[in-house]
């Protein structure tokens, strides 16, 4: 059994699992964060809500395309417009989705700070404005991707046609999608953790400790998923000018397939991280989705 075949099967079955659990989990996030009043007014959970909405779109478009590749179907080659649109959406959505946990972690640092001036910066109106700014910037930085990708007549594949964009792609993959989110979430995660444990009374008074715990758990998820992907991207870049035999290329392709799917774990896994880290979130799911309280109440009335 070849590595190519194994990679195809992992892409198909692993991709389907990530797609189903990801769309379901993010839909739960959107529902819970939209209807629970305390979540609607919290800047950090508002960032979670926005991330979940764009996670669904990201998974439906990009992961579906990756699953199709497992069946040797490259839907990007359908037309030039689709080639450009897909890459525009890839660059735009990924940036929005990874900016949200960074903003949520910074917000938790602010809200647990001992300085009232910093705490005052954590408010829902600023969160709304920041999200709009991030969406605008993300859409603008996606325009070069749309302009730089096209279906080459020689290969009939959707590839970069602008050599200068190759450098930006590296900056995007290593900088905007790995190094910057990892650095921000780790730095402000540490600062938030220190705030909470150094000023227990103040943190309890001003901060929702369960939201802080949800945010810190999300930091773990972000870094567990992004760091391996950043390593393989760095390796491919460093070794791109080396002469490689077919065996090495197959192994590298297999590693890229595995770690790219691993990276999708962040886009699919936030709901389950929130479920593990927050009793309040679990209770909201039981009451709002599973109708646990209503069933128990009916049972009690019947038994009474």
C-alpha positions in Angstrom: 0.0 0.0 0.0 1.6 3.2 -1.2 1.8 6.5 0.8 -0.1 8.2 -2.1 -3.0 5.9 -1.6 -2.9 6.2 2.2 -2.8 10.0 1.8 -5.9 9.9 -0.4 -7.8 7.8 2.1 -6.8 10.0 5.0 -7.9 13.1 3.0 -11.3 11.6 2.1 -12.2 10.0 5.5 -10.4 12.5 7.7 -11.7 15.4 5.7 -15.3 14.2 5.9 -15.0 13.8 9.7 -13.5 17.2 10.1 -16.1 18.7 7.7 -19.1 17.2 9.5 -17.9 17.8 13.0 -16.7 21.2 12.1 -19.9 22.5 10.5 -22.0 21.0 13.3 -19.8 22.4 16.0 -19.5 25.8 14.6 -23.3 25.9 14.0 -23.8 25.1 17.7 -21.4 28.0 18.5 -23.3 30.4 16.3 -26.6 29.4 17.9 -25.5 29.5 21.5 -23.5 32.7 21.3 -26.4 34.4 19.5 -29.2 33.5 21.9 -27.5 33.5 25.3 -27.7 37.1 26.5 -24.5 37.1 28.6 -22.5 35.8 25.6 -24.0 38.4 23.2 -22.7 41.2 25.4 -19.2 39.7 26.0 -16.5 40.9 23.5 -14.6 37.6 23.6 -17.6 35.5 22.9 -18.6 37.9 20.1 -15.2 37.2 18.5 -16.0 33.5 18.9 -19.3 34.0 17.2 -17.7 35.8 14.2 -15.0 33.1 13.9 -17.6 30.4 14.0 -19.6 32.0 11.2 -16.5 32.3 9.0 -15.3 28.8 10.0 -18.4 27.3 8.5 -17.8 29.1 5.2 -14.1 28.2 5.2 -14.8 24.5 5.8 -17.5 24.3 3.3 -15.4 25.8 0.5 -11.8 24.8 1.3 -12.1 21.5 3.0 -14.7 20.3 0.5 -12.2 21.1 -2.3 -9.5 19.1 -0.4 -11.8 16.1 0.0 -12.5 16.2 -3.7 -8.8 16.1 -4.4 -8.8 12.8 -2.5 -11.0 11.5 -5.3 -8.6 13.0 -7.9 -11.1 15.7 -8.7 -9.6 19.1 -8.9 -12.7 21.4 -9.0 -10.5 24.5 -9.0 -9.7 23.8 -12.7 -13.4 24.3 -13.7 -12.9 27.9 -14.7 -10.6 30.9 -14.3 -13.2 32.7 -12.3 -13.5 29.8 -9.8 -9.7 29.6 -9.6 -9.5 33.2 -8.6 -12.5 33.2 -6.3 -11.4 30.2 -4.4 -8.0 31.7 -3.6 -9.5 35.0 -2.8 -11.8 33.3 -0.3 -8.9 31.2 1.1 -6.7 34.2 1.9 -9.6 36.3 3.2 -11.4 33.8 5.3 -8.3 32.3 6.9 -7.1 35.7 8.0 -10.5 36.6 9.6 -10.8 33.3 11.4 -7.3 33.5 12.9 -7.6 37.1 13.9 -10.6 36.3 16.1 -8.8 34.2 18.7 -6.1 36.8 18.8 -8.6 39.5 19.6 -10.4 37.3 22.1 -7.2 36.6 23.9 -6.2 40.3 24.0 -9.7 41.1 25.3 -9.2 38.7 28.2 -5.9 40.3 29.0 -7.6 43.7 29.2 -10.6 42.5 31.2 -8.4 40.8 33.8 -6.0 43.7 34.1 -5.6 45.5 37.5 -5.7 48.8 35.6 -9.2 50.3 35.2 -8.1 52.1 32.0 -7.2 48.9 30.3 -10.3 47.1 31.5 -12.4 49.9 30.0 -11.0 49.1 26.6 -12.9 45.8 26.7 -16.4 46.6 25.5 -18.7 45.3 22.9 -18.8 48.4 20.8 -15.1 48.3 20.3 -15.4 44.6 19.4 -17.9 45.4 16.7 -15.6 48.1 15.2 -12.6 45.9 15.3 -14.4 43.0 13.6 -15.5 45.4 10.8 -11.9 46.6 10.4 -10.5 43.1 10.3 -13.0 42.0 7.7 -12.2 45.0 5.5 -8.4 44.5 5.8 -8.8 40.7 5.1 -10.9 41.4 2.0 -8.3 43.9 0.7 -5.4 41.5 1.3 -7.3 38.8 -0.6 -7.4 40.9 -3.8 -3.8 40.2 -4.8 -4.5 36.5 -4.5 -7.4 36.8 -6.9 -5.2 38.8 -9.4 -2.2 36.4 -9.1 -3.8 33.0 -9.6 -5.0 31.7 -13.0 -5.3 28.5 -14.9 -2.0 28.1 -16.9 -2.5 26.9 -20.4 0.6 24.7 -20.2 -0.4 22.7 -17.1 -4.2 23.5 -17.1 -3.9 23.9 -13.3 -4.7 26.9 -11.1 -1.3 28.3 -10.2 0.4 31.6 -9.3 1.2 33.6 -12.4 2.9 36.5 -10.6 6.4 35.7 -9.4 6.2 38.5 -6.8 3.2 37.0 -5.2 5.2 33.8 -4.3 7.0 35.9 -1.7 3.8 37.2 -0.3 2.3 33.7 -0.1 5.2 32.7 2.1 4.7 35.8 4.3 1.0 35.0 4.5 1.4 31.3 5.4 4.3 31.7 7.8 3.5 35.2 9.1 -0.2 35.9 9.1 -1.4 32.3 9.5 1.2 30.9 11.9 3.8 33.1 13.6 1.6 36.1 14.3 -1.4 34.1 15.7 0.9 31.8 17.7 2.9 34.7 19.2 -0.2 36.8 20.1 -2.2 34.0 21.6 0.8 32.6 23.6 1.9 36.1 24.8 -1.5 37.4 25.9 -2.6 33.9 27.1 0.4 33.9 29.5 -0.4 37.5 30.6 -4.0 36.7 31.1 -3.1 33.6 33.1 -0.8 35.6 35.2 -3.5 38.3 35.8 -6.0 35.8 36.9 -3.7 34.0 39.4 -2.0 37.2 40.8 -5.2 39.1 41.4 -7.9 36.5 42.2 -10.4 38.9 43.7 -10.2 41.5 41.0 -10.4 38.9 38.3 -13.5 37.4 39.8 -15.2 40.8 40.1 -14.5 42.1 36.6 -14.0 39.0 34.4 -16.2 36.0 33.4 -13.8 33.3 34.5 -15.5 30.7 32.3 -15.0 32.9 29.2 -11.4 33.3 30.2 -11.0 29.6 30.5 -12.7 29.0 27.2 -10.3 31.5 25.6 -7.2 29.9 27.2 -8.3 26.5 26.0 -8.8 27.9 22.5 -5.2 29.2 22.7 -4.1 25.6 23.2 -6.1 24.4 20.3 -4.8 27.2 18.0 -1.2 26.4 18.8 -1.5 22.6 18.8 -3.0 22.8 15.2 -0.9 25.7 13.8 2.6 24.9 15.0 3.0 21.6 13.1 1.6 23.2 10.0 4.1 26.1 10.3 7.0 23.6 10.7 6.1 21.8 7.5 5.6 25.0 5.6 9.0 26.2 6.8 10.6 23.0 5.9 9.2 23.0 2.3 10.4 26.6 1.9 13.9 25.9 3.2 14.4 22.8 1.1 12.7 24.0 -2.1 15.9 24.5 -4.0 17.3 21.1 -3.0 17.4 18.2 -5.5 14.9 15.6 -4.3 14.2 12.0 -5.5 10.7 10.7 -6.0 10.7 8.9 -2.7 11.5 12.0 -0.7 8.9 14.0 -2.7 6.2 11.4 -1.9 7.1 11.4 1.8 7.0 15.2 1.9 3.6 15.2 0.1 2.3 12.7 2.6 3.5 14.9 5.5 1.9 18.0 4.0 -1.4 16.1 3.6 -1.4 15.0 7.2 -0.4 18.3 8.7 -2.8 20.3 6.5 -5.7 18.2 7.7 -4.3 18.6 11.3 -4.4 22.4 10.7 -8.1 22.1 9.9 -8.6 20.8 13.5 -8.7 24.4 14.7 -11.4 25.4 12.3 -13.4 22.3 13.3 -12.7 21.9 17.0 -13.6 25.1 18.8 -17.1 24.0 19.9 -15.7 20.9 21.5 -13.0 22.9 23.3 -15.7 25.2 24.6 -17.8 22.2 25.7 -14.8 20.7 27.6 -13.7 24.0 29.3 -17.0 25.6 30.3 -19.9 24.2 32.4 -21.9 27.2 31.4 -21.5 26.4 27.7 -22.4 22.8 28.3 -25.5 23.8 30.3 -26.5 26.2 27.4 -26.3 23.3 25.0 -28.4 21.0 27.2 -31.1 23.6 27.8 -31.2 25.4 24.4 -30.5 22.5 22.0 -31.2 19.2 23.8 -34.1 20.7 25.9 -32.8 18.9 28.9 -34.5 21.2 31.4 -37.9 21.0 29.7 -37.9 17.2 29.6 -36.9 17.0 33.2 -39.6 19.5 34.1 -42.2 17.4 32.2 -40.9 14.3 33.9 -41.2 15.9 37.3 -44.8 17.0 36.6 -45.7 13.5 35.4 -44.1 11.9 38.4 -45.8 14.4 40.7 
